[in-house]
Amino acid sequence: MSSVEKIITSLSELEKDIESLSVRVQDMKKRIISTSDKEIAQLREKIIEVAKTESEKIISTAKQEAEEKSQKILEEAETNLTKLRENTKLSFDKSVKLVVDSVLNKGYTTES
């Protein structure tokens, strides 16, 4: 076999090796992309779960705070309502007394 034939054979084998490597590289690239996509999907799901958990905690805390505030407001309203009823009762009694006194005094003034 001549030197030229040996070089051509060697180049041919090298070309086959390069093609084989190219195919393997393409396969590896596809596997890496596939693995990356799976990892991204898993991380996305984990992030969503963490976000849901955190938002549930925030909502729960806000709800508890709102319930506590509403309870305080309700207690204050009850206290104010009780005071208002007492004041109304006192005012009513005073008003009745004033009307009665006024009627009685008018009666005395008209009779006099």
MOPAC internal coordinates of N, CA, C and O (Angstrom, degrees):
PM7 1SCF
backbone

  N    0.0000 0     0.00 0     0.00 0    0    0    0
  C    1.4372 1     0.00 0     0.00 0    1    0    0
  C    1.5286 1   107.86 1     0.00 0    2    1    0
  O    1.2310 1   121.61 1   -44.75 1    3    2    1
  N    1.2799 1   114.53 1   135.25 1    3    2    1
  C    1.4547 1   118.80 1  -175.85 1    5    3    2
  C    1.5201 1   110.75 1   -81.19 1    6    5    3
  O    1.2310 1   121.33 1   -12.62 1    7    6    5
  N    1.2838 1   115.07 1   167.38 1    7    6    5
  C    1.4674 1   120.95 1  -179.38 1    9    7    6
  C    1.5134 1   111.02 1   -62.63 1   10    9    7
  O    1.2310 1   120.68 1   141.01 1   11   10    9
  N    1.2932 1   116.31 1   -38.99 1   11   10    9
  C    1.4655 1   120.29 1  -179.32 1   13   11   10
  C    1.5184 1   109.12 1   -64.83 1   14   13   11
  O    1.2310 1   120.43 1   137.49 1   15   14   13
  N    1.3277 1   116.77 1   -42.51 1   15   14   13
  C    1.4632 1   119.87 1   179.47 1   17   15   14
  C    1.5280 1   110.53 1   -64.37 1   18   17   15
  O    1.2310 1   121.05 1   140.14 1   19   18   17
  N    1.3230 1   115.59 1   -39.86 1   19   18   17
  C    1.4603 1   119.71 1   178.23 1   21   19   18
  C    1.5323 1   110.09 1   -62.27 1   22   21   19
  O    1.2310 1   120.22 1   138.03 1   23   22   21
  N    1.3195 1   117.19 1   -41.97 1   23   22   21
  C    1.4736 1   121.39 1  -179.71 1   25   23   22
  C    1.5249 1   109.49 1   -66.35 1   26   25   23
  O    1.2310 1   120.61 1   137.90 1   27   26   25
  N    1.3202 1   116.44 1   -42.10 1   27   26   25
  C    1.4676 1   120.20 1   179.65 1   29   27   26
  C    1.5272 1   109.48 1   -64.72 1   30   29   27
  O    1.2310 1   120.47 1   137.16 1   31   30   29
  N    1.3162 1   116.71 1   -42.84 1   31   30   29
  C    1.4620 1   120.41 1   178.68 1   33   31   30
  C    1.5271 1   109.97 1   -63.00 1   34   33   31
  O    1.2310 1   120.71 1   135.97 1   35   34   33
  N    1.2800 1   116.25 1   -44.03 1   35   34   33
  C    1.4752 1   121.15 1   179.55 1   37   35   34
  C    1.5199 1   110.46 1   -62.99 1   38   37   35
  O    1.2310 1   120.93 1   136.48 1   39   38   37
  N    1.3226 1   115.82 1   -43.52 1   39   38   37
  C    1.4596 1   119.40 1   178.85 1   41   39   38
  C    1.5270 1   111.38 1   -65.45 1   42   41   39
  O    1.2310 1   121.05 1   142.14 1   43   42   41
  N    1.3034 1   115.60 1   -37.86 1   43   42   41
  C    1.4620 1   120.74 1   178.07 1   45   43   42
  C    1.5418 1   110.06 1   -63.55 1   46   45   43
  O    1.2310 1   120.74 1   134.40 1   47   46   45
  N    1.3124 1   116.19 1   -45.60 1   47   46   45
  C    1.4728 1   120.65 1   177.76 1   49   47   46
  C    1.5319 1   110.65 1   -63.87 1   50   49   47
  O    1.2310 1   120.71 1   139.96 1   51   50   49
  N    1.3229 1   116.26 1   -40.04 1   51   50   49
  C    1.4574 1   120.84 1   178.41 1   53   51   50
  C    1.5224 1   110.31 1   -63.48 1   54   53   51
  O    1.2310 1   120.99 1   138.78 1   55   54   53
  N    1.3338 1   115.72 1   -41.22 1   55   54   53
  C    1.4622 1   120.15 1   178.37 1   57   55   54
  C    1.5302 1   110.57 1   -62.94 1   58   57   55
  O    1.2310 1   120.39 1   137.92 1   59   58   57
  N    1.3328 1   116.85 1   -42.08 1   59   58   57
  C    1.4712 1   121.16 1   177.64 1   61   59   58
  C    1.5276 1   110.10 1   -62.62 1   62   61   59
  O    1.2310 1   120.67 1   136.89 1   63   62   61
  N    1.3351 1   116.32 1   -43.11 1   63   62   61
  C    1.4598 1   120.36 1   178.77 1   65   63   62
  C    1.5383 1   111.02 1   -62.14 1   66   65   63
  O    1.2310 1   121.10 1   138.27 1   67   66   65
  N    1.3272 1   115.49 1   -41.73 1   67   66   65
  C    1.4707 1   120.03 1   179.52 1   69   67   66
  C    1.5237 1   110.22 1   -64.47 1   70   69   67
  O    1.2310 1   120.15 1   137.05 1   71   70   69
  N    1.3259 1   117.32 1   -42.95 1   71   70   69
  C    1.4653 1   120.65 1   177.90 1   73   71   70
  C    1.5228 1   110.63 1   -62.61 1   74   73   71
  O    1.2310 1   121.02 1   137.33 1   75   74   73
  N    1.3288 1   115.66 1   -42.67 1   75   74   73
  C    1.4611 1   120.57 1   178.56 1   77   75   74
  C    1.5271 1   110.32 1   -61.77 1   78   77   75
  O    1.2310 1   120.86 1   135.54 1   79   78   77
  N    1.3269 1   115.95 1   -44.46 1   79   78   77
  C    1.4631 1   120.35 1   177.80 1   81   79   78
  C    1.5220 1   111.07 1   -63.27 1   82   81   79
  O    1.2310 1   120.65 1   139.71 1   83   82   81
  N    1.3108 1   116.36 1   -40.29 1   83   82   81
  C    1.4631 1   120.72 1   179.51 1   85   83   82
  C    1.5282 1   110.95 1   -61.18 1   86   85   83
  O    1.2310 1   121.34 1   136.33 1   87   86   85
  N    1.3515 1   115.03 1   -43.67 1   87   86   85
  C    1.4637 1   119.73 1   178.29 1   89   87   86
  C    1.5275 1   110.21 1   -63.13 1   90   89   87
  O    1.2310 1   120.69 1   135.50 1   91   90   89
  N    1.3340 1   116.29 1   -44.50 1   91   90   89
  C    1.4748 1   120.15 1   179.20 1   93   91   90
  C    1.5347 1   111.24 1   -63.14 1   94   93   91
  O    1.2310 1   120.86 1   140.63 1   95   94   93
  N    1.3242 1   115.96 1   -39.37 1   95   94   93
  C    1.4634 1   119.86 1   178.19 1   97   95   94
  C    1.5265 1   109.90 1   -64.03 1   98   97   95
  O    1.2310 1   120.10 1   137.45 1   99   98   97
  N    1.3161 1   117.42 1   -42.55 1   99   98   97
  C    1.4602 1   121.11 1   178.74 1  101   99   98
  C    1.5373 1   110.46 1   -62.55 1  102  101   99
  O    1.2310 1   120.49 1   137.70 1  103  102  101
  N    1.3250 1   116.66 1   -42.30 1  103  102  101
  C    1.4661 1   120.66 1   177.45 1  105  103  102
  C    1.5269 1   110.61 1   -62.85 1  106  105  103
  O    1.2310 1   120.62 1   135.60 1  107  106  105
  N    1.3203 1   116.41 1   -44.40 1  107  106  105
  C    1.4648 1   120.51 1   178.94 1  109  107  106
  C    1.5300 1   110.37 1   -62.49 1  110  109  107
  O    1.2310 1   121.06 1   139.65 1  111  110  109
  N    1.3149 1   115.58 1   -40.35 1  111  110  109
  C    1.4596 1   120.53 1   179.00 1  113  111  110
  C    1.5248 1   109.98 1   -61.22 1  114  113  111
  O    1.2310 1   120.49 1   135.27 1  115  114  113
  N    1.3385 1   116.66 1   -44.73 1  115  114  113
  C    1.4659 1   121.01 1   178.70 1  117  115  114
  C    1.5237 1   111.14 1   -62.13 1  118  117  115
  O    1.2310 1   120.38 1   137.25 1  119  118  117
  N    1.3428 1   116.89 1   -42.75 1  119  118  117
  C    1.4642 1   120.54 1   178.75 1  121  119  118
  C    1.5279 1   111.57 1   -64.06 1  122  121  119
  O    1.2310 1   121.00 1   138.41 1  123  122  121
  N    1.3137 1   115.69 1   -41.59 1  123  122  121
  C    1.4718 1   120.05 1   179.75 1  125  123  122
  C    1.5253 1   110.11 1   -64.26 1  126  125  123
  O    1.2310 1   120.30 1   136.63 1  127  126  125
  N    1.3268 1   117.03 1   -43.37 1  127  126  125
  C    1.4683 1   121.08 1   178.89 1  129  127  126
  C    1.5251 1   110.18 1   -63.82 1  130  129  127
  O    1.2310 1   120.96 1   137.05 1  131  130  129
  N    1.3346 1   115.77 1   -42.95 1  131  130  129
  C    1.4680 1   120.11 1   178.83 1  133  131  130
  C    1.5258 1   110.93 1   -62.39 1  134  133  131
  O    1.2310 1   120.98 1   134.22 1  135  134  133
  N    1.3204 1   115.74 1   -45.78 1  135  134  133
  C    1.4605 1   120.10 1   178.87 1  137  135  134
  C    1.5295 1   110.59 1   -63.16 1  138  137  135
  O    1.2310 1   120.51 1   138.29 1  139  138  137
  N    1.3169 1   116.63 1   -41.71 1  139  138  137
  C    1.4624 1   121.03 1   178.48 1  141  139  138
  C    1.5237 1   110.97 1   -61.72 1  142  141  139
  O    1.2310 1   120.68 1   136.48 1  143  142  141
  N    1.3333 1   116.30 1   -43.52 1  143  142  141
  C    1.4592 1   120.05 1   178.87 1  145  143  142
  C    1.5268 1   111.36 1   -61.76 1  146  145  143
  O    1.2310 1   120.70 1   137.97 1  147  146  145
  N    1.3401 1   116.27 1   -42.03 1  147  146  145
  C    1.4644 1   119.97 1   177.96 1  149  147  146
  C    1.5240 1   110.99 1   -63.49 1  150  149  147
  O    1.2310 1   120.53 1   136.16 1  151  150  149
  N    1.3220 1   116.59 1   -43.84 1  151  150  149
  C    1.4661 1   120.58 1   178.80 1  153  151  150
  C    1.5209 1   111.24 1   -62.68 1  154  153  151
  O    1.2310 1   120.80 1   137.94 1  155  154  153
  N    1.3219 1   116.08 1   -42.06 1  155  154  153
  C    1.4695 1   120.38 1   178.42 1  157  155  154
  C    1.5233 1   110.38 1   -61.58 1  158  157  155
  O    1.2310 1   120.63 1   136.39 1  159  158  157
  N    1.3302 1   116.41 1   -43.61 1  159  158  157
  C    1.4673 1   120.26 1   179.63 1  161  159  158
  C    1.5234 1   110.50 1   -63.08 1  162  161  159
  O    1.2310 1   120.34 1   136.64 1  163  162  161
  N    1.3329 1   116.95 1   -43.36 1  163  162  161
  C    1.4636 1   120.42 1   179.22 1  165  163  162
  C    1.5234 1   111.18 1   -64.04 1  166  165  163
  O    1.2310 1   120.47 1   136.64 1  167  166  165
  N    1.3257 1   116.70 1   -43.36 1  167  166  165
  C    1.4657 1   120.36 1   178.46 1  169  167  166
  C    1.5193 1   111.09 1   -64.53 1  170  169  167
  O    1.2310 1   120.45 1   140.63 1  171  170  169
  N    1.3151 1   116.74 1   -39.37 1  171  170  169
  C    1.4693 1   120.67 1   177.80 1  173  171  170
  C    1.5203 1   109.80 1   -60.18 1  174  173  171
  O    1.2310 1   120.29 1   134.91 1  175  174  173
  N    1.3344 1   117.05 1   -45.09 1  175  174  173
  C    1.4651 1   121.16 1   179.45 1  177  175  174
  C    1.5300 1   111.03 1   -62.97 1  178  177  175
  O    1.2310 1   120.74 1   137.81 1  179  178  177
  N    1.3325 1   116.19 1   -42.19 1  179  178  177
  C    1.4593 1   119.65 1   178.32 1  181  179  178
  C    1.5228 1   111.12 1   -63.06 1  182  181  179
  O    1.2310 1   120.70 1   137.82 1  183  182  181
  N    1.3279 1   116.26 1   -42.18 1  183  182  181
  C    1.4638 1   120.36 1   179.55 1  185  183  182
  C    1.5243 1   110.40 1   -64.10 1  186  185  183
  O    1.2310 1   120.56 1   138.72 1  187  186  185
  N    1.3176 1   116.53 1   -41.28 1  187  186  185
  C    1.4641 1   120.23 1   178.56 1  189  187  186
  C    1.5247 1   110.07 1   -63.01 1  190  189  187
  O    1.2310 1   119.96 1   137.43 1  191  190  189
  N    1.3191 1   117.69 1   -42.57 1  191  190  189
  C    1.4606 1   121.09 1   178.61 1  193  191  190
  C    1.5372 1   111.38 1   -62.72 1  194  193  191
  O    1.2310 1   121.16 1   135.77 1  195  194  193
  N    1.3275 1   115.38 1   -44.23 1  195  194  193
  C    1.4639 1   119.44 1   178.52 1  197  195  194
  C    1.5279 1   110.05 1   -62.53 1  198  197  195
  O    1.2310 1   120.50 1   136.83 1  199  198  197
  N    1.3252 1   116.65 1   -43.17 1  199  198  197
  C    1.4638 1   120.85 1   179.25 1  201  199  198
  C    1.5287 1   111.00 1   -63.06 1  202  201  199
  O    1.2310 1   120.36 1   138.32 1  203  202  201
  N    1.3320 1   116.91 1   -41.68 1  203  202  201
  C    1.4647 1   120.28 1   177.85 1  205  203  202
  C    1.5231 1   110.64 1   -62.41 1  206  205  203
  O    1.2310 1   120.69 1   134.39 1  207  206  205
  N    1.3191 1   116.29 1   -45.61 1  207  206  205
  C    1.4608 1   120.51 1  -179.97 1  209  207  206
  C    1.5205 1   110.80 1   -60.85 1  210  209  207
  O    1.2310 1   120.76 1   134.57 1  211  210  209
  N    1.3253 1   116.16 1   -45.43 1  211  210  209
  C    1.4646 1   120.34 1  -179.74 1  213  211  210
  C    1.5251 1   110.80 1   -65.26 1  214  213  211
  O    1.2310 1   120.32 1   137.97 1  215  214  213
  N    1.3216 1   117.00 1   -42.03 1  215  214  213
  C    1.4668 1   119.05 1  -179.76 1  217  215  214
  C    1.5259 1   110.61 1   -66.51 1  218  217  215
  O    1.2310 1   120.04 1   143.71 1  219  218  217
  N    1.3289 1   117.53 1   -36.29 1  219  218  217
  C    1.4622 1   120.41 1   176.77 1  221  219  218
  C    1.5247 1   110.72 1   -64.47 1  222  221  219
  O    1.2310 1   120.59 1   140.55 1  223  222  221
  N    1.3352 1   116.48 1   -39.45 1  223  222  221
  C    1.4628 1   119.54 1   176.82 1  225  223  222
  C    1.5211 1   111.14 1   -63.88 1  226  225  223
  O    1.2310 1   120.91 1   135.92 1  227  226  225
  N    1.3293 1   115.86 1   -44.08 1  227  226  225
  C    1.4704 1   120.31 1   179.87 1  229  227  226
  C    1.5214 1   110.43 1   -63.19 1  230  229  227
  O    1.2310 1   120.56 1   135.54 1  231  230  229
  N    1.3211 1   116.53 1   -44.46 1  231  230  229
  C    1.4676 1   120.61 1   179.77 1  233  231  230
  C    1.5238 1   110.37 1   -64.29 1  234  233  231
  O    1.2310 1   120.55 1   137.86 1  235  234  233
  N    1.3132 1   116.56 1   -42.14 1  235  234  233
  C    1.4649 1   120.75 1   179.48 1  237  235  234
  C    1.5266 1   110.94 1   -62.11 1  238  237  235
  O    1.2310 1   120.77 1   135.33 1  239  238  237
  N    1.3142 1   116.13 1   -44.67 1  239  238  237
  C    1.4642 1   120.32 1   178.96 1  241  239  238
  C    1.5227 1   110.76 1   -63.77 1  242  241  239
  O    1.2310 1   120.62 1   135.11 1  243  242  241
  N    1.3185 1   116.43 1   -44.89 1  243  242  241
  C    1.4655 1   120.47 1   179.33 1  245  243  242
  C    1.5242 1   110.87 1   -62.46 1  246  245  243
  O    1.2310 1   120.53 1   139.37 1  247  246  245
  N    1.3180 1   116.60 1   -40.63 1  247  246  245
  C    1.4646 1   120.96 1   179.36 1  249  247  246
  C    1.5209 1   110.37 1   -64.12 1  250  249  247
  O    1.2310 1   120.73 1   136.13 1  251  250  249
  N    1.3232 1   116.20 1   -43.87 1  251  250  249
  C    1.4614 1   120.23 1   179.68 1  253  251  250
  C    1.5274 1   110.26 1   -62.91 1  254  253  251
  O    1.2310 1   120.45 1   136.43 1  255  254  253
  N    1.3311 1   116.75 1   -43.57 1  255  254  253
  C    1.4615 1   120.03 1   178.84 1  257  255  254
  C    1.5281 1   110.70 1   -63.34 1  258  257  255
  O    1.2310 1   120.49 1   138.62 1  259  258  257
  N    1.3166 1   116.66 1   -41.38 1  259  258  257
  C    1.4678 1   120.65 1   179.29 1  261  259  258
  C    1.5271 1   110.67 1   -64.40 1  262  261  259
  O    1.2310 1   120.37 1   139.30 1  263  262  261
  N    1.3223 1   116.89 1   -40.70 1  263  262  261
  C    1.4607 1   119.98 1   178.60 1  265  263  262
  C    1.5238 1   111.16 1   -64.98 1  266  265  263
  O    1.2310 1   120.47 1   139.69 1  267  266  265
  N    1.3365 1   116.72 1   -40.31 1  267  266  265
  C    1.4585 1   120.16 1   177.89 1  269  267  266
  C    1.5254 1   110.67 1   -63.85 1  270  269  267
  O    1.2310 1   120.47 1   135.73 1  271  270  269
  N    1.3325 1   116.70 1   -44.27 1  271  270  269
  C    1.4665 1   120.20 1   178.87 1  273  271  270
  C    1.5269 1   111.01 1   -63.96 1  274  273  271
  O    1.2310 1   120.72 1   137.67 1  275  274  273
  N    1.3194 1   116.22 1   -42.33 1  275  274  273
  C    1.4641 1   118.91 1  -179.54 1  277  275  274
  C    1.5221 1   110.49 1   -65.62 1  278  277  275
  O    1.2310 1   120.37 1   145.29 1  279  278  277
  N    1.3317 1   116.91 1   -34.71 1  279  278  277
  C    1.4640 1   120.19 1   177.37 1  281  279  278
  C    1.5271 1   109.87 1   -65.70 1  282  281  279
  O    1.2310 1   120.13 1   137.97 1  283  282  281
  N    1.3396 1   117.36 1   -42.03 1  283  282  281
  C    1.4692 1   120.49 1   177.79 1  285  283  282
  C    1.5248 1   110.48 1   -63.41 1  286  285  283
  O    1.2310 1   120.84 1   137.23 1  287  286  285
  N    1.3253 1   116.01 1   -42.77 1  287  286  285
  C    1.4636 1   120.10 1   179.06 1  289  287  286
  C    1.5201 1   110.20 1   -62.76 1  290  289  287
  O    1.2310 1   120.48 1   138.54 1  291  290  289
  N    1.3182 1   116.68 1   -41.46 1  291  290  289
  C    1.4611 1   121.18 1   178.84 1  293  291  290
  C    1.5226 1   110.88 1   -63.02 1  294  293  291
  O    1.2310 1   120.58 1   137.19 1  295  294  293
  N    1.3357 1   116.50 1   -42.81 1  295  294  293
  C    1.4603 1   120.39 1   178.28 1  297  295  294
  C    1.5252 1   111.15 1   -63.30 1  298  297  295
  O    1.2310 1   120.50 1   137.13 1  299  298  297
  N    1.3385 1   116.64 1   -42.87 1  299  298  297
  C    1.4624 1   120.66 1   177.95 1  301  299  298
  C    1.5267 1   110.48 1   -63.85 1  302  301  299
  O    1.2310 1   120.62 1   139.58 1  303  302  301
  N    1.3294 1   116.42 1   -40.42 1  303  302  301
  C    1.4627 1   120.34 1   178.82 1  305  303  302
  C    1.5209 1   110.73 1   -63.46 1  306  305  303
  O    1.2310 1   120.35 1   138.19 1  307  306  305
  N    1.3273 1   116.93 1   -41.81 1  307  306  305
  C    1.4700 1   120.75 1   178.09 1  309  307  306
  C    1.5329 1   110.78 1   -62.60 1  310  309  307
  O    1.2310 1   120.96 1   137.08 1  311  310  309
  N    1.3386 1   115.77 1   -42.92 1  311  310  309
  C    1.4579 1   120.32 1   178.26 1  313  311  310
  C    1.5319 1   110.35 1   -62.24 1  314  313  311
  O    1.2310 1   120.97 1   133.22 1  315  314  313
  N    1.3269 1   115.74 1   -46.78 1  315  314  313
  C    1.4702 1   120.01 1   179.11 1  317  315  314
  C    1.5236 1   111.69 1   -63.45 1  318  317  315
  O    1.2310 1   120.48 1   141.17 1  319  318  317
  N    1.3264 1   116.69 1   -38.83 1  319  318  317
  C    1.4587 1   120.58 1   178.74 1  321  319  318
  C    1.5232 1   110.62 1   -64.72 1  322  321  319
  O    1.2310 1   120.38 1   138.35 1  323  322  321
  N    1.2995 1   116.89 1   -41.65 1  323  322  321
  C    1.4672 1   120.75 1   177.69 1  325  323  322
  C    1.5227 1   110.26 1   -62.31 1  326  325  323
  O    1.2310 1   120.31 1   134.51 1  327  326  325
  N    1.3228 1   117.02 1   -45.49 1  327  326  325
  C    1.4665 1   120.63 1   178.15 1  329  327  326
  C    1.5250 1   110.71 1   -61.68 1  330  329  327
  O    1.2310 1   120.79 1   137.28 1  331  330  329
  N    1.3306 1   116.10 1   -42.72 1  331  330  329
  C    1.4569 1   120.55 1   179.44 1  333  331  330
  C    1.5219 1   111.03 1   -62.18 1  334  333  331
  O    1.2310 1   120.34 1   137.60 1  335  334  333
  N    1.3144 1   116.96 1   -42.40 1  335  334  333
  C    1.4723 1   120.38 1   178.07 1  337  335  334
  C    1.5234 1   110.90 1   -62.96 1  338  337  335
  O    1.2310 1   121.02 1   137.36 1  339  338  337
  N    1.3390 1   115.66 1   -42.64 1  339  338  337
  C    1.4669 1   119.10 1   178.32 1  341  339  338
  C    1.5199 1   110.51 1   -62.76 1  342  341  339
  O    1.2310 1   120.83 1   135.11 1  343  342  341
  N    1.3384 1   116.02 1   -44.89 1  343  342  341
  C    1.4642 1   119.90 1   179.25 1  345  343  342
  C    1.5261 1   111.48 1   -64.03 1  346  345  343
  O    1.2310 1   120.88 1   140.79 1  347  346  345
  N    1.3222 1   115.93 1   -39.21 1  347  346  345
  C    1.4642 1   120.21 1   178.63 1  349  347  346
  C    1.5231 1   109.99 1   -64.26 1  350  349  347
  O    1.2310 1   121.03 1   137.65 1  351  350  349
  N    1.3111 1   115.64 1   -42.35 1  351  350  349
  C    1.4672 1   119.47 1  -179.98 1  353  351  350
  C    1.5154 1   110.11 1   -63.96 1  354  353  351
  O    1.2310 1   120.38 1   134.63 1  355  354  353
  N    1.3367 1   116.88 1   -45.37 1  355  354  353
  C    1.4611 1   120.45 1   178.13 1  357  355  354
  C    1.5266 1   110.66 1   -62.46 1  358  357  355
  O    1.2310 1   120.36 1   135.65 1  359  358  357
  N    1.3101 1   116.92 1   -44.35 1  359  358  357
  C    1.4634 1   120.95 1   179.59 1  361  359  358
  C    1.5154 1   110.63 1   -64.92 1  362  361  359
  O    1.2310 1   120.66 1   139.98 1  363  362  361
  N    1.3215 1   116.34 1   -40.02 1  363  362  361
  C    1.4588 1   119.88 1   179.52 1  365  363  362
  C    1.5265 1   109.87 1   -62.35 1  366  365  363
  O    1.2310 1   120.88 1   133.06 1  367  366  365
  N    1.3336 1   115.92 1   -46.94 1  367  366  365
  C    1.4601 1   119.68 1   179.11 1  369  367  366
  C    1.5311 1   110.92 1   -60.38 1  370  369  367
  O    1.2310 1   120.29 1   137.18 1  371  370  369
  N    1.3182 1   117.04 1   -42.82 1  371  370  369
  C    1.4652 1   121.21 1   178.18 1  373  371  370
  C    1.5241 1   110.42 1   -64.68 1  374  373  371
  O    1.2310 1   120.94 1   137.83 1  375  374  373
  N    1.3420 1   115.80 1   -42.17 1  375  374  373
  C    1.4622 1   120.02 1   179.90 1  377  375  374
  C    1.5195 1   110.99 1   -62.33 1  378  377  375
  O    1.2310 1   120.83 1   135.56 1  379  378  377
  N    1.3139 1   116.02 1   -44.44 1  379  378  377
  C    1.4697 1   120.00 1   179.00 1  381  379  378
  C    1.5290 1   109.50 1   -61.40 1  382  381  379
  O    1.2310 1   120.85 1   136.44 1  383  382  381
  N    1.3079 1   115.97 1   -43.56 1  383  382  381
  C    1.4628 1   120.09 1  -179.94 1  385  383  382
  C    1.5233 1   110.44 1   -62.51 1  386  385  383
  O    1.2310 1   120.33 1   136.45 1  387  386  385
  N    1.3474 1   116.97 1   -43.55 1  387  386  385
  C    1.4638 1   120.58 1   178.89 1  389  387  386
  C    1.5229 1   111.36 1   -62.67 1  390  389  387
  O    1.2310 1   120.79 1   137.51 1  391  390  389
  N    1.3312 1   116.10 1   -42.49 1  391  390  389
  C    1.4688 1   119.51 1   179.39 1  393  391  390
  C    1.5088 1   110.21 1   -64.67 1  394  393  391
  O    1.2310 1   120.67 1   135.06 1  395  394  393
  N    1.3101 1   116.33 1   -44.94 1  395  394  393
  C    1.4704 1   119.96 1   179.92 1  397  395  394
  C    1.5320 1   109.52 1   -62.70 1  398  397  395
  O    1.2310 1   120.63 1   132.96 1  399  398  397
  N    1.3282 1   116.39 1   -47.04 1  399  398  397
  C    1.4664 1   119.39 1   178.53 1  401  399  398
  C    1.5184 1   110.63 1   -61.03 1  402  401  399
  O    1.2310 1   120.73 1   138.37 1  403  402  401
  N    1.3213 1   116.20 1   -41.63 1  403  402  401
  C    1.4590 1   120.57 1  -179.83 1  405  403  402
  C    1.5148 1   110.70 1   -63.17 1  406  405  403
  O    1.2310 1   120.67 1   136.28 1  407  406  405
  N    1.3190 1   116.32 1   -43.72 1  407  406  405
  C    1.4659 1   120.38 1   179.57 1  409  407  406
  C    1.5206 1   109.72 1   -65.33 1  410  409  407
  O    1.2310 1   121.24 1   135.80 1  411  410  409
  N    1.3011 1   115.23 1   -44.20 1  411  410  409
  C    1.4625 1   118.49 1  -179.42 1  413  411  410
  C    1.5198 1   110.90 1   -66.44 1  414  413  411
  O    1.2310 1   119.82 1   139.15 1  415  414  413
  N    1.3131 1   117.96 1   -40.85 1  415  414  413
  C    1.4607 1   120.97 1   178.26 1  417  415  414
  C    1.5179 1   110.63 1   -66.32 1  418  417  415
  O    1.2310 1   119.20 1   140.96 1  419  418  417
  N    1.3294 1   119.13 1   -39.04 1  419  418  417
  C    1.4510 1   121.81 1   176.50 1  421  419  418
  C    1.5045 1   109.84 1   -63.97 1  422  421  419
  O    1.2310 1   122.14 1   139.99 1  423  422  421
  N    1.3189 1   113.50 1   -40.01 1  423  422  421
  C    1.4732 1   117.48 1   177.56 1  425  423  422
  C    1.5127 1   110.22 1   -60.53 1  426  425  423
  O    1.2310 1   120.08 1   139.02 1  427  426  425
  N    1.3011 1   117.45 1   -40.98 1  427  426  425
  C    1.4762 1   120.67 1   179.23 1  429  427  426
  C    1.5257 1   110.47 1   -69.18 1  430  429  427
  O    1.2310 1   120.60 1   142.43 1  431  430  429
  N    1.3326 1   116.46 1   -37.57 1  431  430  429
  C    1.4592 1   118.33 1  -177.51 1  433  431  430
  C    1.5159 1   110.70 1   -72.26 1  434  433  431
  O    1.2310 1   119.26 1   145.47 1  435  434  433
  N    1.3403 1   119.02 1   -34.53 1  435  434  433
  C    1.4503 1   120.37 1   179.29 1  437  435  434
  C    1.5151 1   111.25 1   -75.37 1  438  437  435
  O    1.2310 1   120.53 1   150.28 1  439  438  437
  N    1.3125 1   116.59 1   -29.72 1  439  438  437
  C    1.4678 1   120.33 1   179.76 1  441  439  438
  C    1.5193 1   110.44 1   -78.99 1  442  441  439
  O    1.2310 1   119.88 1   154.36 1  443  442  441
  N    1.2934 1   117.84 1   -25.64 1  443  442  441
  C    1.4572 1   120.71 1  -175.10 1  445  443  442
  C    1.4771 1   113.79 1   -74.31 1  446  445  443
  O    1.2310 1   120.10 1   180.00 1  447  446  445

